Every structure is written in C-alpha cells, then in structure tokens.
Amino acid sequence: MTTQTTALPAIEKAPSPWQVFARVAATIWSNGKARIGISILGLFILLALFAPLIAPYGASENGFERSADSSWEHWLGTTAAGEDVLSQLLWGSQISIFVGLVAGLLSTVIAVLIGLSWGYVRGFWADVINFVVNLFLVIPGLPLMIVIAAYLSGGGIGMIIIVVVITGWAWGARVLRSQTQSLRSRDFVTAAVFSGERPFRIVFREILPNMTSLIVGNFFGAATAAILAEAGLEYLGLGDSSIVSWGTMLFWAQNSNALLTGQWALLFAPGLCIALLATSLTLINFGVDGISNPRLREGAKK
C-alpha cells in the first residue's frame, strides 16, 4: 500500500516597500507620455535647485538698463525696473514648484482624511461631512480664492498655500469617498470588522493601501491646480509682489505695459514655463492611471 502526499503550495513572500516602489516607478515610466512629463518636471526641479549657481544675476538685482532688448548680457532683456528677465525666470521657478508641491501635498492629505472617513462612516457625521464638502464644491473656486486671498493679504507664500489648500481639497475628497464606499463592502473589510478591528485601523490599514494610485493621481492633479492658482493670484496682485515668482513676473509685466513696449519676453517666458510645468504633471498622471487600470498601459497585450 502506497501513501500519496500532496505538496503544499509555497507561501509567497510579501514584496518589500522598495520592491513595490520600484514596480510602481517602472509602470509609470513605461508610459511614453509620463516619461515626457517626468523629464520636463525633472528639468524644472534641477533649474530651481541650481538657480543660485546658473542664474546670471540676482533675482532683484536692478542696476541694469531699463526695458532693454535681448542681448548677450541679458538673453531675455530686462524689466521696466532694470532687472534681468532670465535670472528672474530661474529664481522664480523655486516659488512656483514649492507652492505647487506643498499645496498639492496638503490638499491631498486633507482629501484623504475627509474622503476616506466620509466614505466609511454613516449617519449623522456622514451628513455633516456631505454638507461641508458640497458647500465647497458649489462655491466657484476662483471667486472664493480671491475673497480669501484679499482677507488674508500680506501673508506671503504661506497665505497663497493656505488659500489653495482651502479651495482645492473638496473634489479629491468626493472621488476618494466614492472609492471607499466601493471597497467597504469587500470581503477583506468585512473580515476585519468581524475580527474586532477599530474603524480607524480598517480605514487607514485595510482600505487606504488599495487606493494608492488614486491618491497619487489626486496629488498630481492638486499640484497642477495649485501652480495655476498661485500664478493667477500673483498676477491679480493678491500675493506678495516683493518676491520673485512666475506669477509676480506676469503682474509686473502687466503693470509696465510690456506688450505695448515690445517686451514680449516678460509675459511669454513665465507664461510658457507655467504651462509646461502644469503639462508635465498632467502627463505624469497618464502613467499613474496605468497602475489602477492595466489596459491603459502602453503595449499591453489584449
């Protein structure tokens, strides 16, 4: 008599965080549009980091000829106050990138906290959160930003970030709430509930890891909106006009009638940089979408 033994399947070892990060990075990089976006964003970050080394002059150095045309000394000319436009463009990249990344990160954190809590709880508190989120969604964003910025005038970059965060978290919270409601009926969440897990742990340990791609995509969307909002508020003169950013460059160019005097670079150069930076973040989002939806990956086999 022979005894047959059945081999047990080997238990796969859970991937380390670095392996997960490498897999996510490879997925994003596999998308051609995302590669272009990462390259453009990386170039702007390098320009911002090395601005003190590569900028020909200081950001507010104004001892040059006023409203001068392009020359070997000033590739993009000078402003009406006698400042080098190229130097201001390089120095200004620090403010725009900093505001975009910080405001985008803070908006995403608030959207995650409110969206996941909103999607999991029920009853009175769900109705309260629903009222608050809908209130921020129905109020037009630009007028709300202008009112808040005017009320908090004189706060500098911190004020700009606060205004962008206050007006930029609601849409992300609604999207995350919908996904949380979908996940809360899954078996692994039900098992966690019956095992006695606390709601906080269920939301942020069981549900949150399944929404990584959605959260990353929300971050890039929020950062794009923050960059455009910062430039818009600065252009309207609601920011700190004493600092040098792409938004304040547009503000001073408008005040000095740059187009009428032929100083097109004062408006065109910062406007082009804002558009390229916002486009780069949007292109990266195409790669992020490929994480949650493999059909969107380039070269995916049908």
ChimeraX commands (.cxc) that place a marker at each C-alpha (Angstrom):
marker #1 position 0.00,0.00,0.00 radius 0.5
marker #1 position 1.40,3.32,-1.03 radius 0.5
marker #1 position 0.76,6.65,0.63 radius 0.5
marker #1 position 0.38,9.68,-1.59 radius 0.5
marker #1 position 1.46,13.01,-0.22 radius 0.5
marker #1 position 0.21,16.30,-1.60 radius 0.5
marker #1 position 2.78,19.08,-1.79 radius 0.5
marker #1 position 1.58,22.29,-0.19 radius 0.5
marker #1 position 1.94,25.42,-2.33 radius 0.5
marker #1 position 4.82,27.61,-1.33 radius 0.5
marker #1 position 3.80,30.73,0.52 radius 0.5
marker #1 position 4.86,33.77,-1.47 radius 0.5
marker #1 position 6.81,36.32,0.48 radius 0.5
marker #1 position 5.19,39.74,0.57 radius 0.5
marker #1 position 7.13,42.29,-1.52 radius 0.5
marker #1 position 9.16,44.85,0.37 radius 0.5
marker #1 position 8.24,48.55,0.17 radius 0.5
marker #1 position 11.22,49.15,-2.11 radius 0.5
marker #1 position 10.03,46.42,-4.47 radius 0.5
marker #1 position 6.55,47.96,-4.54 radius 0.5
marker #1 position 8.06,51.40,-5.20 radius 0.5
marker #1 position 10.26,50.03,-7.99 radius 0.5
marker #1 position 7.28,48.27,-9.57 radius 0.5
marker #1 position 5.17,51.45,-9.43 radius 0.5
marker #1 position 8.02,53.56,-10.84 radius 0.5
marker #1 position 8.55,51.08,-13.68 radius 0.5
marker #1 position 4.84,51.12,-14.52 radius 0.5
marker #1 position 4.76,54.92,-14.67 radius 0.5
marker #1 position 8.00,55.07,-16.69 radius 0.5
marker #1 position 6.63,52.55,-19.21 radius 0.5
marker #1 position 4.14,55.17,-20.36 radius 0.5
marker #1 position 5.59,57.43,-23.05 radius 0.5
marker #1 position 3.57,60.49,-22.02 radius 0.5
marker #1 position 4.61,60.02,-18.41 radius 0.5
marker #1 position 8.28,59.82,-19.45 radius 0.5
marker #1 position 7.97,63.19,-21.17 radius 0.5
marker #1 position 6.24,64.66,-18.11 radius 0.5
marker #1 position 8.89,63.30,-15.72 radius 0.5
marker #1 position 11.67,64.68,-17.93 radius 0.5
marker #1 position 10.13,68.16,-18.04 radius 0.5
marker #1 position 9.41,68.16,-14.30 radius 0.5
marker #1 position 12.93,66.94,-13.54 radius 0.5
marker #1 position 14.40,69.72,-15.67 radius 0.5
marker #1 position 12.40,72.38,-13.83 radius 0.5
marker #1 position 13.37,70.94,-10.44 radius 0.5
marker #1 position 17.05,71.00,-11.44 radius 0.5
marker #1 position 16.75,74.60,-12.62 radius 0.5
marker #1 position 15.11,75.55,-9.32 radius 0.5
marker #1 position 17.73,73.77,-7.21 radius 0.5
marker #1 position 20.70,75.21,-9.10 radius 0.5
marker #1 position 19.24,78.68,-9.71 radius 0.5
marker #1 position 21.77,80.30,-7.33 radius 0.5
marker #1 position 24.58,78.79,-9.44 radius 0.5
marker #1 position 23.30,79.19,-13.01 radius 0.5
marker #1 position 21.34,82.46,-12.79 radius 0.5
marker #1 position 23.45,85.25,-14.34 radius 0.5
marker #1 position 22.32,87.81,-11.75 radius 0.5
marker #1 position 20.36,88.10,-8.53 radius 0.5
marker #1 position 16.57,87.86,-8.53 radius 0.5
marker #1 position 16.07,91.52,-7.53 radius 0.5
marker #1 position 19.33,92.97,-8.90 radius 0.5
marker #1 position 18.16,96.08,-10.75 radius 0.5
marker #1 position 21.21,98.08,-11.72 radius 0.5
marker #1 position 20.84,97.48,-15.45 radius 0.5
marker #1 position 19.34,99.44,-18.33 radius 0.5
marker #1 position 15.56,99.52,-18.07 radius 0.5
marker #1 position 13.33,97.74,-20.64 radius 0.5
marker #1 position 16.37,96.64,-22.65 radius 0.5
marker #1 position 16.02,94.23,-25.56 radius 0.5
marker #1 position 17.69,90.82,-25.76 radius 0.5
marker #1 position 21.49,90.91,-25.79 radius 0.5
marker #1 position 24.47,88.73,-24.82 radius 0.5
marker #1 position 24.38,90.22,-21.32 radius 0.5
marker #1 position 20.60,89.78,-20.95 radius 0.5
marker #1 position 19.29,86.93,-23.14 radius 0.5
marker #1 position 15.62,87.76,-22.45 radius 0.5
marker #1 position 16.10,91.50,-21.92 radius 0.5
marker #1 position 15.40,93.47,-18.76 radius 0.5
marker #1 position 12.28,94.61,-16.96 radius 0.5
marker #1 position 10.98,98.17,-16.54 radius 0.5
marker #1 position 12.79,98.23,-13.19 radius 0.5
marker #1 position 16.14,97.19,-14.76 radius 0.5
marker #1 position 16.13,93.51,-13.67 radius 0.5
marker #1 position 17.40,90.61,-15.77 radius 0.5
marker #1 position 14.41,88.59,-17.05 radius 0.5
marker #1 position 16.28,85.27,-17.40 radius 0.5
marker #1 position 17.54,85.50,-13.82 radius 0.5
marker #1 position 14.05,86.20,-12.53 radius 0.5
marker #1 position 12.74,83.25,-14.54 radius 0.5
marker #1 position 15.26,80.87,-12.93 radius 0.5
marker #1 position 14.78,82.21,-9.41 radius 0.5
marker #1 position 11.02,82.30,-9.82 radius 0.5
marker #1 position 10.88,78.57,-10.57 radius 0.5
marker #1 position 11.66,77.90,-6.89 radius 0.5
marker #1 position 8.46,79.58,-5.69 radius 0.5
marker #1 position 6.16,78.04,-8.30 radius 0.5
marker #1 position 7.46,74.49,-7.79 radius 0.5
marker #1 position 7.49,74.84,-4.00 radius 0.5
marker #1 position 3.91,76.15,-3.85 radius 0.5
marker #1 position 2.69,73.52,-6.31 radius 0.5
marker #1 position 4.21,70.54,-4.50 radius 0.5
marker #1 position 3.44,71.70,-0.93 radius 0.5
marker #1 position -0.11,72.86,-1.65 radius 0.5
marker #1 position -0.77,69.73,-3.71 radius 0.5
marker #1 position 0.50,67.52,-0.89 radius 0.5
marker #1 position -1.54,69.29,1.81 radius 0.5
marker #1 position -4.69,69.26,-0.35 radius 0.5
marker #1 position -4.24,65.54,-0.93 radius 0.5
marker #1 position -3.73,64.81,2.78 radius 0.5
marker #1 position -6.94,66.65,3.68 radius 0.5
marker #1 position -8.81,64.95,0.83 radius 0.5
marker #1 position -7.62,61.52,2.02 radius 0.5
marker #1 position -8.56,62.14,5.66 radius 0.5
marker #1 position -12.01,63.51,4.84 radius 0.5
marker #1 position -12.75,61.32,1.82 radius 0.5
marker #1 position -11.96,58.01,3.49 radius 0.5
marker #1 position -13.73,58.94,6.73 radius 0.5
marker #1 position -16.72,60.21,4.76 radius 0.5
marker #1 position -16.92,57.01,2.74 radius 0.5
marker #1 position -16.76,54.72,5.78 radius 0.5
marker #1 position -18.96,56.38,8.41 radius 0.5
marker #1 position -22.72,56.53,8.17 radius 0.5
marker #1 position -25.48,58.50,9.82 radius 0.5
marker #1 position -25.23,62.00,11.28 radius 0.5
marker #1 position -21.50,62.55,10.75 radius 0.5
marker #1 position -21.72,61.42,7.13 radius 0.5
marker #1 position -24.45,64.01,6.56 radius 0.5
marker #1 position -22.36,66.73,8.21 radius 0.5
marker #1 position -19.31,65.94,6.06 radius 0.5
marker #1 position -21.54,65.72,2.98 radius 0.5
marker #1 position -22.87,69.24,3.67 radius 0.5
marker #1 position -19.40,70.73,4.16 radius 0.5
marker #1 position -17.92,69.11,1.04 radius 0.5
marker #1 position -20.88,70.09,-1.13 radius 0.5
marker #1 position -20.61,73.63,0.20 radius 0.5
marker #1 position -17.01,73.91,-1.03 radius 0.5
marker #1 position -17.90,72.26,-4.33 radius 0.5
marker #1 position -20.78,74.55,-5.26 radius 0.5
marker #1 position -18.93,77.77,-4.45 radius 0.5
marker #1 position -16.97,78.90,-7.54 radius 0.5
marker #1 position -13.28,78.31,-6.88 radius 0.5
marker #1 position -11.77,81.47,-8.34 radius 0.5
marker #1 position -14.06,83.99,-6.56 radius 0.5
marker #1 position -13.58,82.07,-3.30 radius 0.5
marker #1 position -9.79,82.20,-3.71 radius 0.5
marker #1 position -9.90,85.93,-4.44 radius 0.5
marker #1 position -12.05,86.65,-1.36 radius 0.5
marker #1 position -9.87,84.55,0.96 radius 0.5
marker #1 position -6.63,85.95,-0.50 radius 0.5
marker #1 position -7.91,89.52,-0.11 radius 0.5
marker #1 position -8.90,88.81,3.51 radius 0.5
marker #1 position -5.52,87.21,4.29 radius 0.5
marker #1 position -3.49,89.77,2.34 radius 0.5
marker #1 position 0.12,90.25,3.41 radius 0.5
marker #1 position 0.73,86.63,4.36 radius 0.5
marker #1 position 3.27,85.90,1.62 radius 0.5
marker #1 position 3.76,82.41,0.21 radius 0.5
marker #1 position 2.19,80.82,3.29 radius 0.5
marker #1 position -1.04,82.69,2.60 radius 0.5
marker #1 position -1.05,81.53,-1.03 radius 0.5
marker #1 position -0.60,77.90,0.05 radius 0.5
marker #1 position -3.41,78.19,2.63 radius 0.5
marker #1 position -5.78,79.68,0.07 radius 0.5
marker #1 position -5.01,76.97,-2.49 radius 0.5
marker #1 position -5.40,74.19,0.09 radius 0.5
marker #1 position -8.72,75.55,1.42 radius 0.5
marker #1 position -10.21,75.72,-2.07 radius 0.5
marker #1 position -8.59,72.61,-3.54 radius 0.5
marker #1 position -9.38,69.59,-1.37 radius 0.5
marker #1 position -13.13,69.07,-1.88 radius 0.5
marker #1 position -13.14,67.40,-5.31 radius 0.5
marker #1 position -10.47,64.88,-4.30 radius 0.5
marker #1 position -12.43,64.06,-1.13 radius 0.5
marker #1 position -15.53,63.26,-3.15 radius 0.5
marker #1 position -13.62,60.96,-5.52 radius 0.5
marker #1 position -11.95,59.10,-2.63 radius 0.5
marker #1 position -15.27,58.82,-0.80 radius 0.5
marker #1 position -16.82,57.03,-3.78 radius 0.5
marker #1 position -13.95,54.55,-3.95 radius 0.5
marker #1 position -14.10,53.96,-0.18 radius 0.5
marker #1 position -17.81,53.15,-0.38 radius 0.5
marker #1 position -16.99,50.61,-3.07 radius 0.5
marker #1 position -14.24,48.97,-1.01 radius 0.5
marker #1 position -16.07,48.86,2.33 radius 0.5
marker #1 position -18.34,46.05,1.07 radius 0.5
marker #1 position -15.39,43.81,0.10 radius 0.5
marker #1 position -14.68,40.59,1.95 radius 0.5
marker #1 position -11.39,41.71,3.48 radius 0.5
marker #1 position -13.09,44.72,5.09 radius 0.5
marker #1 position -15.94,42.55,6.38 radius 0.5
marker #1 position -13.39,40.12,7.84 radius 0.5
marker #1 position -11.59,42.99,9.55 radius 0.5
marker #1 position -14.88,44.21,11.07 radius 0.5
marker #1 position -15.78,40.78,12.45 radius 0.5
marker #1 position -12.28,40.34,13.84 radius 0.5
marker #1 position -12.84,43.40,16.01 radius 0.5
marker #1 position -10.61,45.90,14.22 radius 0.5
marker #1 position -11.26,49.54,15.06 radius 0.5
marker #1 position -12.74,51.77,12.31 radius 0.5
marker #1 position -9.59,53.93,12.19 radius 0.5
marker #1 position -7.39,50.89,11.55 radius 0.5
marker #1 position -9.82,49.47,8.98 radius 0.5
marker #1 position -9.89,52.73,7.03 radius 0.5
marker #1 position -6.19,53.51,7.06 radius 0.5
marker #1 position -4.68,49.99,7.17 radius 0.5
marker #1 position -7.12,47.95,5.11 radius 0.5
marker #1 position -8.76,50.39,2.67 radius 0.5
marker #1 position -6.09,53.08,2.17 radius 0.5
marker #1 position -3.39,50.80,0.60 radius 0.5
marker #1 position -5.87,49.82,-2.13 radius 0.5
marker #1 position -6.26,53.44,-3.21 radius 0.5
marker #1 position -2.60,54.33,-3.76 radius 0.5
marker #1 position -2.86,55.04,-7.47 radius 0.5
marker #1 position -5.97,57.16,-6.96 radius 0.5
marker #1 position -4.26,59.18,-4.23 radius 0.5
marker #1 position -1.10,59.70,-6.29 radius 0.5
marker #1 position -3.21,60.81,-9.24 radius 0.5
marker #1 position -5.08,63.20,-6.96 radius 0.5
marker #1 position -1.77,64.66,-5.78 radius 0.5
marker #1 position -0.60,65.47,-9.30 radius 0.5
marker #1 position -3.98,66.97,-10.14 radius 0.5
marker #1 position -3.94,69.10,-6.98 radius 0.5
marker #1 position -0.34,70.21,-7.63 radius 0.5
marker #1 position -1.28,71.29,-11.16 radius 0.5
marker #1 position -4.23,73.29,-9.87 radius 0.5
marker #1 position -2.02,74.83,-7.15 radius 0.5
marker #1 position 0.58,76.03,-9.67 radius 0.5
marker #1 position -2.09,77.65,-11.83 radius 0.5
marker #1 position -3.85,79.15,-8.80 radius 0.5
marker #1 position -0.61,80.61,-7.41 radius 0.5
marker #1 position 0.18,82.22,-10.74 radius 0.5
marker #1 position -3.37,83.56,-11.03 radius 0.5
marker #1 position -3.43,85.10,-7.55 radius 0.5
marker #1 position 0.01,86.66,-8.01 radius 0.5
marker #1 position -1.00,88.02,-11.41 radius 0.5
marker #1 position -4.04,89.67,-9.83 radius 0.5
marker #1 position -1.78,91.30,-7.26 radius 0.5
marker #1 position -3.22,89.31,-4.33 radius 0.5
marker #1 position 0.09,87.74,-3.36 radius 0.5
marker #1 position 3.38,89.17,-2.15 radius 0.5
marker #1 position 4.60,91.37,-5.02 radius 0.5
marker #1 position 8.01,91.79,-3.35 radius 0.5
marker #1 position 9.03,88.19,-4.07 radius 0.5
marker #1 position 10.08,86.89,-7.47 radius 0.5
marker #1 position 7.88,84.18,-8.93 radius 0.5
marker #1 position 6.42,83.49,-12.35 radius 0.5
marker #1 position 3.12,84.95,-11.15 radius 0.5
marker #1 position 4.68,88.21,-9.92 radius 0.5
marker #1 position 6.64,88.47,-13.18 radius 0.5
marker #1 position 3.32,88.47,-15.03 radius 0.5
marker #1 position 1.93,91.02,-12.56 radius 0.5
marker #1 position 4.78,93.49,-13.06 radius 0.5
marker #1 position 4.83,92.90,-16.83 radius 0.5
marker #1 position 1.15,93.82,-16.99 radius 0.5
marker #1 position 1.72,96.90,-14.82 radius 0.5
marker #1 position 4.53,98.11,-17.06 radius 0.5
marker #1 position 2.53,97.54,-20.29 radius 0.5
marker #1 position 5.11,95.04,-21.53 radius 0.5
marker #1 position 3.22,94.19,-24.70 radius 0.5
marker #1 position 2.80,97.84,-25.71 radius 0.5
marker #1 position 6.52,98.45,-25.25 radius 0.5
marker #1 position 7.57,95.32,-27.15 radius 0.5
marker #1 position 8.83,93.45,-24.06 radius 0.5
marker #1 position 7.07,90.23,-25.07 radius 0.5
marker #1 position 9.51,88.03,-23.17 radius 0.5
marker #1 position 8.24,89.43,-19.85 radius 0.5
marker #1 position 4.85,87.82,-20.47 radius 0.5
marker #1 position 5.71,84.95,-22.82 radius 0.5
marker #1 position 8.58,83.39,-20.83 radius 0.5
marker #1 position 6.85,82.94,-17.42 radius 0.5
marker #1 position 3.58,82.02,-19.12 radius 0.5
marker #1 position 5.32,79.30,-21.13 radius 0.5
marker #1 position 7.06,77.94,-18.01 radius 0.5
marker #1 position 3.76,77.78,-16.09 radius 0.5
marker #1 position 2.11,75.95,-18.97 radius 0.5
marker #1 position 4.99,73.47,-19.35 radius 0.5
marker #1 position 5.14,72.73,-15.61 radius 0.5
marker #1 position 1.37,72.14,-15.42 radius 0.5
marker #1 position 1.53,69.99,-18.56 radius 0.5
marker #1 position 4.33,67.85,-17.14 radius 0.5
marker #1 position 2.25,66.96,-14.06 radius 0.5
marker #1 position -0.75,66.16,-16.26 radius 0.5
marker #1 position 1.36,63.87,-18.45 radius 0.5
marker #1 position 2.68,62.01,-15.39 radius 0.5
marker #1 position -0.93,61.33,-14.44 radius 0.5
marker #1 position -1.27,59.21,-17.60 radius 0.5
marker #1 position 1.35,56.86,-16.16 radius 0.5
marker #1 position -0.34,56.85,-12.76 radius 0.5
marker #1 position -3.62,55.81,-14.41 radius 0.5
marker #1 position -1.82,52.74,-15.77 radius 0.5
marker #1 position -1.32,51.46,-12.21 radius 0.5
marker #1 position -5.03,51.23,-11.43 radius 0.5
marker #1 position -6.06,50.30,-14.98 radius 0.5
marker #1 position -3.58,47.95,-16.71 radius 0.5
marker #1 position -5.47,48.35,-20.01 radius 0.5
marker #1 position -4.13,51.89,-20.21 radius 0.5
marker #1 position -0.52,50.72,-20.15 radius 0.5
marker #1 position 1.28,51.17,-23.40 radius 0.5
marker #1 position 1.97,47.91,-25.17 radius 0.5
marker #1 position -0.47,45.95,-23.04 radius 0.5
marker #1 position -1.48,42.76,-24.77 radius 0.5
marker #1 position -5.15,42.22,-25.41 radius 0.5
marker link #1:1,2 radius 0.2
marker link #1:2,3 radius 0.2
marker link #1:3,4 radius 0.2
marker link #1:4,5 radius 0.2
marker link #1:5,6 radius 0.2
marker link #1:6,7 radius 0.2
marker link #1:7,8 radius 0.2
marker link #1:8,9 radius 0.2
marker link #1:9,10 radius 0.2
marker link #1:10,11 radius 0.2
marker link #1:11,12 radius 0.2
marker link #1:12,13 radius 0.2
marker link #1:13,14 radius 0.2
marker link #1:14,15 radius 0.2
marker link #1:15,16 radius 0.2
marker link #1:16,17 radius 0.2
marker link #1:17,18 radius 0.2
marker link #1:18,19 radius 0.2
marker link #1:19,20 radius 0.2
marker link #1:20,21 radius 0.2
marker link #1:21,22 radius 0.2
marker link #1:22,23 radius 0.2
marker link #1:23,24 radius 0.2
marker link #1:24,25 radius 0.2
marker link #1:25,26 radius 0.2
marker link #1:26,27 radius 0.2
marker link #1:27,28 radius 0.2
marker link #1:28,29 radius 0.2
marker link #1:29,30 radius 0.2
marker link #1:30,31 radius 0.2
marker link #1:31,32 radius 0.2
marker link #1:32,33 radius 0.2
marker link #1:33,34 radius 0.2
marker link #1:34,35 radius 0.2
marker link #1:35,36 radius 0.2
marker link #1:36,37 radius 0.2
marker link #1:37,38 radius 0.2
marker link #1:38,39 radius 0.2
marker link #1:39,40 radius 0.2
marker link #1:40,41 radius 0.2
marker link #1:41,42 radius 0.2
marker link #1:42,43 radius 0.2
marker link #1:43,44 radius 0.2
marker link #1:44,45 radius 0.2
marker link #1:45,46 radius 0.2
marker link #1:46,47 radius 0.2
marker link #1:47,48 radius 0.2
marker link #1:48,49 radius 0.2
marker link #1:49,50 radius 0.2
marker link #1:50,51 radius 0.2
marker link #1:51,52 radius 0.2
marker link #1:52,53 radius 0.2
marker link #1:53,54 radius 0.2
marker link #1:54,55 radius 0.2
marker link #1:55,56 radius 0.2
marker link #1:56,57 radius 0.2
marker link #1:57,58 radius 0.2
marker link #1:58,59 radius 0.2
marker link #1:59,60 radius 0.2
marker link #1:60,61 radius 0.2
marker link #1:61,62 radius 0.2
marker link #1:62,63 radius 0.2
marker link #1:63,64 radius 0.2
marker link #1:64,65 radius 0.2
marker link #1:65,66 radius 0.2
marker link #1:66,67 radius 0.2
marker link #1:67,68 radius 0.2
marker link #1:68,69 radius 0.2
marker link #1:69,70 radius 0.2
marker link #1:70,71 radius 0.2
marker link #1:71,72 radius 0.2
marker link #1:72,73 radius 0.2
marker link #1:73,74 radius 0.2
marker link #1:74,75 radius 0.2
marker link #1:75,76 radius 0.2
marker link #1:76,77 radius 0.2
marker link #1:77,78 radius 0.2
marker link #1:78,79 radius 0.2
marker link #1:79,80 radius 0.2
marker link #1:80,81 radius 0.2
marker link #1:81,82 radius 0.2
marker link #1:82,83 radius 0.2
marker link #1:83,84 radius 0.2
marker link #1:84,85 radius 0.2
marker link #1:85,86 radius 0.2
marker link #1:86,87 radius 0.2
marker link #1:87,88 radius 0.2
marker link #1:88,89 radius 0.2
marker link #1:89,90 radius 0.2
marker link #1:90,91 radius 0.2
marker link #1:91,92 radius 0.2
marker link #1:92,93 radius 0.2
marker link #1:93,94 radius 0.2
marker link #1:94,95 radius 0.2
marker link #1:95,96 radius 0.2
marker link #1:96,97 radius 0.2
marker link #1:97,98 radius 0.2
marker link #1:98,99 radius 0.2
marker link #1:99,100 radius 0.2
marker link #1:100,101 radius 0.2
marker link #1:101,102 radius 0.2
marker link #1:102,103 radius 0.2
marker link #1:103,104 radius 0.2
marker link #1:104,105 radius 0.2
marker link #1:105,106 radius 0.2
marker link #1:106,107 radius 0.2
marker link #1:107,108 radius 0.2
marker link #1:108,109 radius 0.2
marker link #1:109,110 radius 0.2
marker link #1:110,111 radius 0.2
marker link #1:111,112 radius 0.2
marker link #1:112,113 radius 0.2
marker link #1:113,114 radius 0.2
marker link #1:114,115 radius 0.2
marker link #1:115,116 radius 0.2
marker link #1:116,117 radius 0.2
marker link #1:117,118 radius 0.2
marker link #1:118,119 radius 0.2
marker link #1:119,120 radius 0.2
marker link #1:120,121 radius 0.2
marker link #1:121,122 radius 0.2
marker link #1:122,123 radius 0.2
marker link #1:123,124 radius 0.2
marker link #1:124,125 radius 0.2
marker link #1:125,126 radius 0.2
marker link #1:126,127 radius 0.2
marker link #1:127,128 radius 0.2
marker link #1:128,129 radius 0.2
marker link #1:129,130 radius 0.2
marker link #1:130,131 radius 0.2
marker link #1:131,132 radius 0.2
marker link #1:132,133 radius 0.2
marker link #1:133,134 radius 0.2
marker link #1:134,135 radius 0.2
marker link #1:135,136 radius 0.2
marker link #1:136,137 radius 0.2
marker link #1:137,138 radius 0.2
marker link #1:138,139 radius 0.2
marker link #1:139,140 radius 0.2
marker link #1:140,141 radius 0.2
marker link #1:141,142 radius 0.2
marker link #1:142,143 radius 0.2
marker link #1:143,144 radius 0.2
marker link #1:144,145 radius 0.2
marker link #1:145,146 radius 0.2
marker link #1:146,147 radius 0.2
marker link #1:147,148 radius 0.2
marker link #1:148,149 radius 0.2
marker link #1:149,150 radius 0.2
marker link #1:150,151 radius 0.2
marker link #1:151,152 radius 0.2
marker link #1:152,153 radius 0.2
marker link #1:153,154 radius 0.2
marker link #1:154,155 radius 0.2
marker link #1:155,156 radius 0.2
marker link #1:156,157 radius 0.2
marker link #1:157,158 radius 0.2
marker link #1:158,159 radius 0.2
marker link #1:159,160 radius 0.2
marker link #1:160,161 radius 0.2
marker link #1:161,162 radius 0.2
marker link #1:162,163 radius 0.2
marker link #1:163,164 radius 0.2
marker link #1:164,165 radius 0.2
marker link #1:165,166 radius 0.2
marker link #1:166,167 radius 0.2
marker link #1:167,168 radius 0.2
marker link #1:168,169 radius 0.2
marker link #1:169,170 radius 0.2
marker link #1:170,171 radius 0.2
marker link #1:171,172 radius 0.2
marker link #1:172,173 radius 0.2
marker link #1:173,174 radius 0.2
marker link #1:174,175 radius 0.2
marker link #1:175,176 radius 0.2
marker link #1:176,177 radius 0.2
marker link #1:177,178 radius 0.2
marker link #1:178,179 radius 0.2
marker link #1:179,180 radius 0.2
marker link #1:180,181 radius 0.2
marker link #1:181,182 radius 0.2
marker link #1:182,183 radius 0.2
marker link #1:183,184 radius 0.2
marker link #1:184,185 radius 0.2
marker link #1:185,186 radius 0.2
marker link #1:186,187 radius 0.2
marker link #1:187,188 radius 0.2
marker link #1:188,189 radius 0.2
marker link #1:189,190 radius 0.2
marker link #1:190,191 radius 0.2
marker link #1:191,192 radius 0.2
marker link #1:192,193 radius 0.2
marker link #1:193,194 radius 0.2
marker link #1:194,195 radius 0.2
marker link #1:195,196 radius 0.2
marker link #1:196,197 radius 0.2
marker link #1:197,198 radius 0.2
marker link #1:198,199 radius 0.2
marker link #1:199,200 radius 0.2
marker link #1:200,201 radius 0.2
marker link #1:201,202 radius 0.2
marker link #1:202,203 radius 0.2
marker link #1:203,204 radius 0.2
marker link #1:204,205 radius 0.2
marker link #1:205,206 radius 0.2
marker link #1:206,207 radius 0.2
marker link #1:207,208 radius 0.2
marker link #1:208,209 radius 0.2
marker link #1:209,210 radius 0.2
marker link #1:210,211 radius 0.2
marker link #1:211,212 radius 0.2
marker link #1:212,213 radius 0.2
marker link #1:213,214 radius 0.2
marker link #1:214,215 radius 0.2
marker link #1:215,216 radius 0.2
marker link #1:216,217 radius 0.2
marker link #1:217,218 radius 0.2
marker link #1:218,219 radius 0.2
marker link #1:219,220 radius 0.2
marker link #1:220,221 radius 0.2
marker link #1:221,222 radius 0.2
marker link #1:222,223 radius 0.2
marker link #1:223,224 radius 0.2
marker link #1:224,225 radius 0.2
marker link #1:225,226 radius 0.2
marker link #1:226,227 radius 0.2
marker link #1:227,228 radius 0.2
marker link #1:228,229 radius 0.2
marker link #1:229,230 radius 0.2
marker link #1:230,231 radius 0.2
marker link #1:231,232 radius 0.2
marker link #1:232,233 radius 0.2
marker link #1:233,234 radius 0.2
marker link #1:234,235 radius 0.2
marker link #1:235,236 radius 0.2
marker link #1:236,237 radius 0.2
marker link #1:237,238 radius 0.2
marker link #1:238,239 radius 0.2
marker link #1:239,240 radius 0.2
marker link #1:240,241 radius 0.2
marker link #1:241,242 radius 0.2
marker link #1:242,243 radius 0.2
marker link #1:243,244 radius 0.2
marker link #1:244,245 radius 0.2
marker link #1:245,246 radius 0.2
marker link #1:246,247 radius 0.2
marker link #1:247,248 radius 0.2
marker link #1:248,249 radius 0.2
marker link #1:249,250 radius 0.2
marker link #1:250,251 radius 0.2
marker link #1:251,252 radius 0.2
marker link #1:252,253 radius 0.2
marker link #1:253,254 radius 0.2
marker link #1:254,255 radius 0.2
marker link #1:255,256 radius 0.2
marker link #1:256,257 radius 0.2
marker link #1:257,258 radius 0.2
marker link #1:258,259 radius 0.2
marker link #1:259,260 radius 0.2
marker link #1:260,261 radius 0.2
marker link #1:261,262 radius 0.2
marker link #1:262,263 radius 0.2
marker link #1:263,264 radius 0.2
marker link #1:264,265 radius 0.2
marker link #1:265,266 radius 0.2
marker link #1:266,267 radius 0.2
marker link #1:267,268 radius 0.2
marker link #1:268,269 radius 0.2
marker link #1:269,270 radius 0.2
marker link #1:270,271 radius 0.2
marker link #1:271,272 radius 0.2
marker link #1:272,273 radius 0.2
marker link #1:273,274 radius 0.2
marker link #1:274,275 radius 0.2
marker link #1:275,276 radius 0.2
marker link #1:276,277 radius 0.2
marker link #1:277,278 radius 0.2
marker link #1:278,279 radius 0.2
marker link #1:279,280 radius 0.2
marker link #1:280,281 radius 0.2
marker link #1:281,282 radius 0.2
marker link #1:282,283 radius 0.2
marker link #1:283,284 radius 0.2
marker link #1:284,285 radius 0.2
marker link #1:285,286 radius 0.2
marker link #1:286,287 radius 0.2
marker link #1:287,288 radius 0.2
marker link #1:288,289 radius 0.2
marker link #1:289,290 radius 0.2
marker link #1:290,291 radius 0.2
marker link #1:291,292 radius 0.2
marker link #1:292,293 radius 0.2
marker link #1:293,294 radius 0.2
marker link #1:294,295 radius 0.2
marker link #1:295,296 radius 0.2
marker link #1:296,297 radius 0.2
marker link #1:297,298 radius 0.2
marker link #1:298,299 radius 0.2
marker link #1:299,300 radius 0.2
marker link #1:300,301 radius 0.2
marker link #1:301,302 radius 0.2
view
